[in-house]
Amino acid sequence: MSVRFDDPNLVSNAGLVPVMRLAQDAGLLDLADGLLTLGSTAGSNAGAKVSSIVAGMVAGADSIEDLDVIRHGGLPGLFTGMRAPSTLGTFLRDFTIGHNAQLENVLAATLARLRRLTPLLPGVDTLAFLDVDSKITRVFGSGKDGAKYGYTGVRGLNFLSATLSSPVSVPVITGTRLRGGNADTRKHATSFLTHNLATARAAGGATGKLLVRMDSGYYVGEILQAILDDGAWFSVTAQQNVSIQAAIASIPDTAWQKITYARPVYDEDTEKWVSTAQIAETRYTAFTNPTDNGQFITARLIVRRAPKTTSATSEGTRELFPVYRYQAVFTNSPFDPHTADTHHRARAGAIEHVFADLNNSALAHFPSGRFAANQAWLTLATITHNLLRAAGCLTSVFHSKARTATLRRHLIHIAARTTRSARKTVLHLPTNWPWADSYTHLFTTVHAPPTPA
């Protein structure tokens, strides 16, 4: 056997053709050209450069050098304007805070158009969930701006993320914000939430009931007041302070109701699978301390409790008084206690799946030493994530909920040979490709002829 890299008509990522056609239909290039005003030679032709980076990320690039994957074989004949990694790196390093704000507008506008073009976010206009959380991505370069040791004990960069979904859809990302690695959870959280509430309403189509789900790090009066001002509901894990503990202790024994989980939950403390628990609720007024701006927000405190242990003691006798572990959720949603608790607990994994997708894609690491360039890379990775989600929704029911790594394996990483005859380009794909029907459906859908006027 021998190898030769000598075929100019081969491509290794034929899935770029329908996906980038979808990006074109969503106006990604035109939006970037119209909204990004870098005002320098490096910032010229912003649409072509943004499209080149997104195409590379669709193909799996997680560094600036990897973006060269879009310039091999027959791809230059399929796409015009693809830029070299050196050009794209210079483009990213030219970003400032203001330019990143413009790129966020590109993200929001692209999301709005993808939602109109594809069955993305079904049911979001009836009931929507906005999940907010932060993530630390580890970095190793010594010269990266903002890289610090955070609460996880690793040196990295911290970013906020907000995802939008409905009860029957997978999440898309409405926005991200890069922060220093040692940033407090609450830093910039209020302004970030306000911005993403507006994006969820306008671009995401969450015009109906909207529930914002957050962990205890966002149990802050200013943040919850911003949600109330928007008219949305909040569901936040309550911090186990003295006041919360007193409120839980005041719940009478007769108020506790037994609930059964649809799926057993693993209890890390007892190292056992738990199938049942007890739930109750009480009214609670939070943030009453006048030194902390005294928001005085009164809402429901949904409390779930499970016994810490049910095993017999060494003498063979059982506990005289059961000892419980309590988890409390502070919310103003109208759902019954079991449903409110289920929504809060079930949503906890949704944004973590998005983080896992990003880690397995363009955010395997931050590629630049400049903070603003890494923020731009983060936003472009977000646009790519939403684009792949929209492509999956056009492909099949299975692919609408598949991980982005699965989408790449089934739809993107396909070898093809290009030929041209009678002014028509043909992609010759492998015979017996397991997901040929899915790819064909996506391809024909995005390449459908325009509807007559």
KARA-V736199 format. One record per residue. OMEGA is omega in radians with two decimals (none if undefined). Layout:
OMEGA
OMEGA
This chain:
3.07
-3.14
3.06
3.05
-2.99
-3.10
-3.11
-3.07
3.13
2.99
-3.12
-3.11
-3.11
3.11
3.07
-3.07
3.14
-3.08
3.13
2.99
3.07
3.10
3.10
3.12
3.10
3.06
-3.07
-3.11
-3.11
3.12
3.13
3.11
-3.06
-3.02
-3.12
-3.11
-3.11
3.00
3.11
3.10
3.13
-3.11
3.13
-3.13
-3.06
-3.11
3.13
-3.11
3.06
3.14
3.13
3.14
3.13
3.12
3.10
3.12
3.07
-3.14
3.07
-3.14
3.08
3.05
-3.12
3.10
-3.12
-3.12
3.09
-3.14
-3.09
-3.03
-3.11
2.99
-3.07
-3.10
3.10
3.07
3.13
-3.10
3.06
3.03
3.13
-3.05
3.13
3.13
3.13
3.10
-3.12
3.08
3.08
3.10
-3.13
-3.11
3.12
-3.10
2.99
3.12
-3.14
3.12
3.08
3.04
3.08
3.13
3.05
3.08
3.05
3.10
-3.10
-3.13
3.10
3.11
3.14
-3.12
3.09
-3.14
3.10
-3.07
-3.02
3.07
3.12
3.09
3.06
3.10
-3.07
3.13
3.10
3.07
-3.10
3.08
3.03
-3.12
-3.12
3.12
3.11
-3.08
3.04
3.05
-3.08
3.07
-3.07
-3.14
-3.09
-3.05
-3.10
3.13
3.04
-3.12
-3.12
3.02
-3.12
-3.05
3.12
3.13
3.11
3.13
-3.09
3.06
-3.07
3.05
3.02
3.10
3.07
3.13
-3.13
3.12
3.03
3.13
-3.08
-3.12
3.02
-3.04
2.87
-3.07
3.11
3.14
3.08
3.06
-3.12
3.12
3.07
-3.06
-3.14
-3.10
3.01
-3.09
-3.03
-3.06
3.14
-3.04
-3.09
3.13
3.10
-3.13
3.14
3.13
-3.08
2.98
3.11
3.11
3.13
3.14
-3.00
-3.06
-3.08
3.11
3.14
-3.06
-3.14
-3.12
-3.08
3.13
3.11
-3.09
-3.09
3.06
-3.01
3.11
-3.12
3.06
-3.05
-3.08
-3.12
3.14
-3.13
3.11
3.10
3.10
3.11
-3.14
3.11
-3.07
-3.14
3.03
3.04
3.05
-3.02
3.07
-3.09
3.08
-3.07
3.09
-3.07
-3.11
3.11
3.13
3.09
3.12
3.11
-3.13
-3.11
3.14
-3.13
-3.11
-3.11
-3.09
-3.07
3.13
-3.13
3.05
3.11
-3.14
3.05
3.06
3.13
-3.13
-3.12
3.12
-3.08
-3.13
-3.12
-3.12
3.12
3.04
-3.08
-3.13
-3.10
3.05
3.08
-3.07
3.10
3.10
3.08
3.06
-3.09
3.07
-3.08
3.03
-3.13
-3.11
-3.10
3.11
3.13
3.13
2.99
-3.11
3.13
3.12
3.14
-3.12
-3.10
3.02
3.13
-3.04
3.06
3.14
3.09
-3.13
3.12
3.13
3.07
-3.11
-3.14
3.10
-3.10
3.13
3.12
3.12
3.13
-3.09
3.08
3.10
3.14
3.10
-3.05
2.97
-3.02
3.00
-3.03
3.10
3.11
-3.03
3.01
3.12
-3.09
-3.07
3.07
-3.02
-3.11
3.14
3.13
3.11
-3.14
3.11
-3.08
-3.08
-3.10
-3.11
-3.08
-3.10
-3.04
-3.09
3.09
3.07
3.09
3.10
3.13
3.09
-3.14
3.12
-3.13
-3.10
-3.02
-3.11
2.98
2.98
3.04
-2.90
-3.00
3.04
-3.10
-3.07
-3.09
3.10
3.11
3.05
3.09
3.10
3.13
-3.13
3.10
3.04
3.09
3.09
3.13
3.13
-3.12
3.12
3.11
3.09
3.12
3.10
3.09
3.12
3.10
-2.99
-3.11
3.10
3.12
-3.07
3.10
-3.13
-3.10
3.05
-3.12
3.06
3.09
3.10
3.12
-3.09
-3.08
-2.90
-3.02
-3.05
3.13
3.09
3.13
3.03
-3.13
3.00
3.13
-3.13
3.12
3.10
3.14
3.11
-3.14
3.03
3.08
-3.04
-3.09
3.02
3.10
3.04
-3.00
-3.07
-3.11
-3.12
-3.14
-3.14
-3.13
3.13
3.11
-3.09
-3.08
3.13
-3.09
3.11
3.12
3.13
-3.12
3.13
3.13
-3.13
none
